[in-house]
Amino acid sequence: MSKILALSNIELRKNLKFYSIYCATVLVSIIAVNGYYIYMSATTYNLTEMYRNQIGGVFYGAMILEGNMVIHLLLSLGVMGAILYTAAIWLKDWNGSHKNIYTYMMIPGNKMKIYAAKMMNSLFFVYMVMIFETIALFISKLIFNATFASKCNLIDSSFNSDLSFASDTLFVCSNKVDFLIENILYVFVGITVISTLMIIIMSMKNKTVGFAVLGIFVFVASILGINTGNASSKVYQALLNMGITDNIIVANIIIAVIVLIICTAISYFLSNRKMSV
């Protein structure tokens, strides 16, 4: 365990500058896009009147986040981009012609320790991105409230209520149960799956085609805003029909463990083959 932590610390120090720049870019981008839509909403009289007549006022979630595919796509791409970056750097270290100290520390040791250290740093980076995205949305809510406070009736809504209008976006959760299941379990599964796909691609003869297909898949998935809630419901229903469990949390854990075992086994086999010394 101490060696994994040491490797993880080296990896973190190596990439911390990029992590900070990436998170700052995500933060500014989300606030800027939100600011644009807030400005457009504030200057559109008919839109303001529509919400005032329908629900008696306006609030951030309903007026800005609901059905806003640009913001939803930006949130999704922020997370997916972080996952892809960590996977790409991982493979660059493993397959580069110039082996760095990080790689030398593990050869000819147990290569799964590299896998574990990389996964820890991937999780750290992705959670940094999600935290910055949440901060950006909260700042946007404050800007919205300040803008509309003097214009019309401002409905007092909680931040969690506002986030519920972006529930079809990757890893945006409005309650603690969803956060524990989706933001922790699904992020880990997502990183594992993409990392495994990257290793498979690096084992192919035509890597360019493989990376192109992976890039298209990630972009399309982000545009569609993969609804983890719907996926969870389908998995739960399947396990319920088979009589395995009637608890949706247990169902999600079962499917996540299965995916993790499969991906880890594939990664272990391919990484050992690629890194044999």
One Martini backbone bead per residue (centre of mass of N, CA, C, O) as a GRO file, in nm:
protein
  277
    1MET     BB    1   0.056   0.063  -0.020
    2SER     BB    2   0.300   0.261   0.000
    3LYS     BB    3   0.373   0.240  -0.303
    4ILE     BB    4   0.111   0.349  -0.416
    5LEU     BB    5   0.126   0.626  -0.274
    6ALA     BB    6   0.396   0.711  -0.399
    7LEU     BB    7   0.303   0.697  -0.694
    8SER     BB    8   0.063   0.890  -0.662
    9ASN     BB    9   0.233   1.137  -0.577
   10ILE     BB   10   0.399   1.160  -0.836
   11GLU     BB   11   0.159   1.193  -1.029
   12LEU     BB   12   0.041   1.447  -0.901
   13ARG     BB   13   0.289   1.637  -0.930
   14LYS     BB   14   0.307   1.607  -1.244
   15ASN     BB   15  -0.024   1.711  -1.289
   16LEU     BB   16  -0.125   1.960  -1.119
   17LYS     BB   17  -0.110   2.194  -1.319
   18PHE     BB   18  -0.314   2.083  -1.519
   19TYR     BB   19  -0.548   2.044  -1.328
   20SER     BB   20  -0.578   2.347  -1.259
   21ILE     BB   21  -0.626   2.454  -1.545
   22TYR     BB   22  -0.870   2.280  -1.615
   23CYS     BB   23  -1.057   2.366  -1.381
   24ALA     BB   24  -1.052   2.669  -1.445
   25THR     BB   25  -1.173   2.641  -1.729
   26VAL     BB   26  -1.437   2.511  -1.645
   27LEU     BB   27  -1.533   2.733  -1.456
   28VAL     BB   28  -1.534   2.972  -1.660
   29SER     BB   29  -1.712   2.844  -1.881
   30ILE     BB   30  -1.970   2.798  -1.714
   31ILE     BB   31  -2.009   3.090  -1.622
   32ALA     BB   32  -2.018   3.217  -1.906
   33VAL     BB   33  -2.261   3.059  -2.016
   34ASN     BB   34  -2.454   3.135  -1.791
   35GLY     BB   35  -2.429   3.443  -1.832
   36TYR     BB   36  -2.554   3.447  -2.111
   37TYR     BB   37  -2.835   3.324  -2.032
   38ILE     BB   38  -2.902   3.534  -1.820
   39TYR     BB   39  -2.897   3.778  -2.007
   40MET     BB   40  -3.110   3.676  -2.210
   41SER     BB   41  -3.337   3.645  -1.998
   42ALA     BB   42  -3.333   3.945  -1.890
   43THR     BB   43  -3.398   4.059  -2.203
   44THR     BB   44  -3.659   3.864  -2.201
   45TYR     BB   45  -3.977   3.930  -2.141
   46ASN     BB   46  -4.149   3.679  -2.223
   47LEU     BB   47  -3.998   3.470  -2.050
   48THR     BB   48  -4.050   3.598  -1.775
   49GLU     BB   49  -4.361   3.598  -1.796
   50MET     BB   50  -4.404   3.297  -1.824
   51TYR     BB   51  -4.294   3.217  -1.541
   52ARG     BB   52  -4.476   3.404  -1.379
   53ASN     BB   53  -4.749   3.269  -1.475
   54GLN     BB   54  -4.684   2.965  -1.401
   55ILE     BB   55  -4.500   3.004  -1.098
   56GLY     BB   56  -4.469   3.317  -0.987
   57GLY     BB   57  -4.168   3.303  -1.113
   58VAL     BB   58  -3.811   3.273  -1.057
   59PHE     BB   59  -3.542   3.026  -1.122
   60TYR     BB   60  -3.252   2.882  -1.206
   61GLY     BB   61  -3.328   2.590  -1.286
   62ALA     BB   62  -3.576   2.650  -1.481
   63MET     BB   63  -3.442   2.890  -1.663
   64ILE     BB   64  -3.142   2.754  -1.725
   65LEU     BB   65  -3.111   2.429  -1.692
   66GLU     BB   66  -3.360   2.351  -1.833
   67GLY     BB   67  -3.283   2.204  -2.135
   68ASN     BB   68  -2.967   2.283  -2.143
   69MET     BB   69  -2.744   2.148  -2.363
   70VAL     BB   70  -2.490   2.318  -2.333
   71ILE     BB   71  -2.443   2.282  -2.029
   72HIS     BB   72  -2.462   1.974  -2.025
   73LEU     BB   73  -2.225   1.926  -2.222
   74LEU     BB   74  -2.008   2.073  -2.058
   75LEU     BB   75  -2.023   1.890  -1.810
   76SER     BB   76  -1.963   1.622  -1.954
   77LEU     BB   77  -1.691   1.700  -2.094
   78GLY     BB   78  -1.534   1.762  -1.838
   79VAL     BB   79  -1.533   1.468  -1.732
   80MET     BB   80  -1.444   1.309  -1.987
   81GLY     BB   81  -1.176   1.463  -2.030
   82ALA     BB   82  -1.045   1.372  -1.764
   83ILE     BB   83  -1.050   1.070  -1.819
   84LEU     BB   84  -0.889   1.073  -2.087
   85TYR     BB   85  -0.631   1.202  -1.980
   86THR     BB   86  -0.550   0.988  -1.771
   87ALA     BB   87  -0.539   0.755  -1.975
   88ALA     BB   88  -0.328   0.877  -2.172
   89ILE     BB   89  -0.096   0.915  -1.966
   90TRP     BB   90  -0.072   0.628  -1.882
   91LEU     BB   91   0.006   0.514  -2.167
   92LYS     BB   92   0.250   0.696  -2.213
   93ASP     BB   93   0.421   0.584  -1.979
   94TRP     BB   94   0.413   0.279  -2.073
   95ASN     BB   95   0.490   0.339  -2.408
   96GLY     BB   96   0.723   0.506  -2.395
   97SER     BB   97   1.057   0.554  -2.487
   98HIS     BB   98   1.071   0.734  -2.215
   99LYS     BB   99   1.132   0.638  -1.913
  100ASN     BB  100   1.028   0.709  -1.609
  101ILE     BB  101   1.045   0.693  -1.271
  102TYR     BB  102   0.767   0.573  -1.238
  103THR     BB  103   0.824   0.315  -1.407
  104TYR     BB  104   1.094   0.214  -1.276
  105MET     BB  105   0.974   0.151  -0.990
  106MET     BB  106   0.808  -0.115  -1.116
  107ILE     BB  107   1.053  -0.245  -1.245
  108PRO     BB  108   0.955  -0.583  -1.201
  109GLY     BB  109   0.690  -0.542  -1.073
  110ASN     BB  110   0.371  -0.490  -0.983
  111LYS     BB  111   0.154  -0.355  -1.221
  112MET     BB  112  -0.105  -0.308  -1.040
  113LYS     BB  113   0.010  -0.061  -0.887
  114ILE     BB  114  -0.012   0.130  -1.118
  115TYR     BB  115  -0.310   0.099  -1.161
  116ALA     BB  116  -0.394   0.202  -0.878
  117ALA     BB  117  -0.253   0.479  -0.890
  118LYS     BB  118  -0.400   0.582  -1.141
  119MET     BB  119  -0.686   0.561  -1.028
  120MET     BB  120  -0.651   0.762  -0.795
  121ASN     BB  121  -0.582   1.007  -0.982
  122SER     BB  122  -0.834   1.000  -1.151
  123LEU     BB  123  -1.033   1.048  -0.922
  124PHE     BB  124  -0.919   1.315  -0.824
  125PHE     BB  125  -0.957   1.474  -1.088
  126VAL     BB  126  -1.261   1.428  -1.135
  127TYR     BB  127  -1.350   1.550  -0.861
  128MET     BB  128  -1.238   1.827  -0.915
  129VAL     BB  129  -1.422   1.889  -1.154
  130MET     BB  130  -1.697   1.849  -1.007
  131ILE     BB  131  -1.650   2.066  -0.795
  132PHE     BB  132  -1.610   2.303  -0.996
  133GLU     BB  133  -1.887   2.272  -1.128
  134THR     BB  134  -2.051   2.325  -0.873
  135ILE     BB  135  -1.935   2.605  -0.817
  136ALA     BB  136  -2.024   2.731  -1.086
  137LEU     BB  137  -2.330   2.689  -1.038
  138PHE     BB  138  -2.346   2.853  -0.776
  139ILE     BB  139  -2.247   3.120  -0.893
  140SER     BB  140  -2.470   3.136  -1.107
  141LYS     BB  141  -2.701   3.157  -0.905
  142LEU     BB  142  -2.608   3.426  -0.779
  143ILE     BB  143  -2.624   3.587  -1.042
  144PHE     BB  144  -2.921   3.538  -1.094
  145ASN     BB  145  -3.033   3.661  -0.833
  146ALA     BB  146  -2.906   3.946  -0.877
  147THR     BB  147  -3.050   4.002  -1.153
  148PHE     BB  148  -3.371   3.928  -1.058
  149ALA     BB  149  -3.445   4.074  -0.790
  150SER     BB  150  -3.542   4.360  -0.948
  151LYS     BB  151  -3.745   4.238  -1.181
  152CYS     BB  152  -3.875   3.996  -1.007
  153ASN     BB  153  -3.999   3.720  -0.879
  154LEU     BB  154  -3.807   3.533  -0.643
  155ILE     BB  155  -3.759   3.209  -0.597
  156ASP     BB  156  -3.692   3.010  -0.317
  157SER     BB  157  -3.427   2.799  -0.391
  158SER     BB  158  -3.246   2.535  -0.378
  159PHE     BB  159  -2.966   2.395  -0.503
  160ASN     BB  160  -3.080   2.108  -0.532
  161SER     BB  161  -3.327   2.190  -0.699
  162ASP     BB  162  -3.165   2.300  -0.937
  163LEU     BB  163  -3.006   2.033  -1.005
  164SER     BB  164  -3.259   1.863  -1.093
  165PHE     BB  165  -3.252   2.010  -1.389
  166ALA     BB  166  -2.960   1.829  -1.434
  167SER     BB  167  -3.007   1.503  -1.408
  168ASP     BB  168  -2.915   1.427  -1.723
  169THR     BB  169  -2.633   1.469  -1.621
  170LEU     BB  170  -2.328   1.391  -1.564
  171PHE     BB  171  -2.281   1.377  -1.222
  172VAL     BB  172  -2.555   1.528  -1.142
  173CYS     BB  173  -2.656   1.570  -0.803
  174SER     BB  174  -2.938   1.620  -0.554
  175ASN     BB  175  -2.837   1.374  -0.370
  176LYS     BB  176  -2.667   1.158  -0.161
  177VAL     BB  177  -2.726   0.888  -0.295
  178ASP     BB  178  -2.644   0.966  -0.583
  179PHE     BB  179  -2.359   1.045  -0.509
  180LEU     BB  180  -2.258   0.770  -0.403
  181ILE     BB  181  -2.332   0.607  -0.661
  182GLU     BB  182  -2.244   0.793  -0.906
  183ASN     BB  183  -1.983   0.962  -0.818
  184ILE     BB  184  -1.828   0.700  -0.721
  185LEU     BB  185  -1.904   0.441  -0.876
  186TYR     BB  186  -1.929   0.546  -1.179
  187VAL     BB  187  -1.656   0.678  -1.204
  188PHE     BB  188  -1.489   0.428  -1.155
  189VAL     BB  189  -1.610   0.269  -1.389
  190GLY     BB  190  -1.550   0.471  -1.615
  191ILE     BB  191  -1.242   0.469  -1.586
  192THR     BB  192  -1.203   0.166  -1.626
  193VAL     BB  193  -1.326   0.139  -1.908
  194ILE     BB  194  -1.151   0.349  -2.060
  195SER     BB  195  -0.877   0.228  -1.983
  196THR     BB  196  -0.930  -0.043  -2.118
  197LEU     BB  197  -0.975   0.066  -2.403
  198MET     BB  198  -0.693   0.188  -2.430
  199ILE     BB  199  -0.537  -0.078  -2.403
  200ILE     BB  200  -0.667  -0.218  -2.643
  201ILE     BB  201  -0.576  -0.011  -2.855
  202MET     BB  202  -0.262  -0.047  -2.793
  203SER     BB  203  -0.293  -0.358  -2.905
  204MET     BB  204  -0.333  -0.251  -3.175
  205LYS     BB  205  -0.232  -0.186  -3.493
  206ASN     BB  206  -0.471   0.034  -3.539
  207LYS     BB  207  -0.480   0.308  -3.340
  208THR     BB  208  -0.624   0.540  -3.486
  209VAL     BB  209  -0.901   0.410  -3.516
  210GLY     BB  210  -0.949   0.352  -3.219
  211PHE     BB  211  -0.936   0.651  -3.119
  212ALA     BB  212  -1.160   0.758  -3.301
  213VAL     BB  213  -1.388   0.582  -3.190
  214LEU     BB  214  -1.360   0.673  -2.895
  215GLY     BB  215  -1.409   0.976  -2.943
  216ILE     BB  216  -1.692   0.948  -3.064
  217PHE     BB  217  -1.823   0.803  -2.828
  218VAL     BB  218  -1.777   1.024  -2.612
  219PHE     BB  219  -1.920   1.256  -2.759
  220VAL     BB  220  -2.197   1.122  -2.793
  221ALA     BB  221  -2.241   1.063  -2.492
  222SER     BB  222  -2.238   1.364  -2.409
  223ILE     BB  223  -2.471   1.464  -2.584
  224LEU     BB  224  -2.681   1.257  -2.459
  225GLY     BB  225  -2.647   1.237  -2.159
  226ILE     BB  226  -2.596   1.006  -1.976
  227ASN     BB  227  -2.841   0.829  -1.795
  228THR     BB  228  -2.784   0.685  -1.495
  229GLY     BB  229  -3.071   0.649  -1.391
  230ASN     BB  230  -3.182   0.469  -1.620
  231ALA     BB  231  -2.967   0.251  -1.597
  232SER     BB  232  -3.034   0.169  -1.308
  233SER     BB  233  -3.327   0.082  -1.358
  234LYS     BB  234  -3.264  -0.149  -1.558
  235VAL     BB  235  -3.085  -0.314  -1.375
  236TYR     BB  236  -3.286  -0.348  -1.145
  237GLN     BB  237  -3.509  -0.490  -1.312
  238ALA     BB  238  -3.341  -0.736  -1.395
  239LEU     BB  239  -3.271  -0.837  -1.104
  240LEU     BB  240  -3.564  -0.856  -1.012
  241ASN     BB  241  -3.660  -1.069  -1.225
  242MET     BB  242  -3.428  -1.279  -1.113
  243GLY     BB  243  -3.429  -1.258  -0.785
  244ILE     BB  244  -3.174  -1.114  -0.646
  245THR     BB  245  -3.296  -0.805  -0.604
  246ASP     BB  246  -3.479  -0.508  -0.443
  247ASN     BB  247  -3.215  -0.329  -0.431
  248ILE     BB  248  -3.078  -0.065  -0.598
  249ILE     BB  249  -2.801  -0.044  -0.462
  250VAL     BB  250  -2.719  -0.339  -0.489
  251ALA     BB  251  -2.748  -0.351  -0.795
  252ASN     BB  252  -2.525  -0.143  -0.859
  253ILE     BB  253  -2.295  -0.292  -0.716
  254ILE     BB  254  -2.302  -0.552  -0.877
  255ILE     BB  255  -2.250  -0.433  -1.164
  256ALA     BB  256  -1.987  -0.286  -1.089
  257VAL     BB  257  -1.820  -0.532  -1.001
  258ILE     BB  258  -1.834  -0.683  -1.267
  259VAL     BB  259  -1.700  -0.465  -1.442
  260LEU     BB  260  -1.436  -0.439  -1.276
  261ILE     BB  261  -1.338  -0.730  -1.306
  262ILE     BB  262  -1.321  -0.740  -1.613
  263CYS     BB  263  -1.137  -0.489  -1.659
  264THR     BB  264  -0.903  -0.573  -1.472
  265ALA     BB  265  -0.832  -0.836  -1.617
  266ILE     BB  266  -0.769  -0.713  -1.893
  267SER     BB  267  -0.555  -0.509  -1.797
  268TYR     BB  268  -0.361  -0.710  -1.669
  269PHE     BB  269  -0.299  -0.878  -1.919
  270LEU     BB  270  -0.208  -0.644  -2.117
  271SER     BB  271   0.004  -0.501  -1.935
  272ASN     BB  272   0.193  -0.744  -1.902
  273ARG     BB  273   0.246  -0.782  -2.205
  274LYS     BB  274   0.347  -0.484  -2.272
  275MET     BB  275   0.560  -0.480  -1.996
  276SER     BB  276   0.754  -0.680  -2.061
  277VAL     BB  277   1.117  -0.744  -1.961
   0.00000   0.00000   0.00000
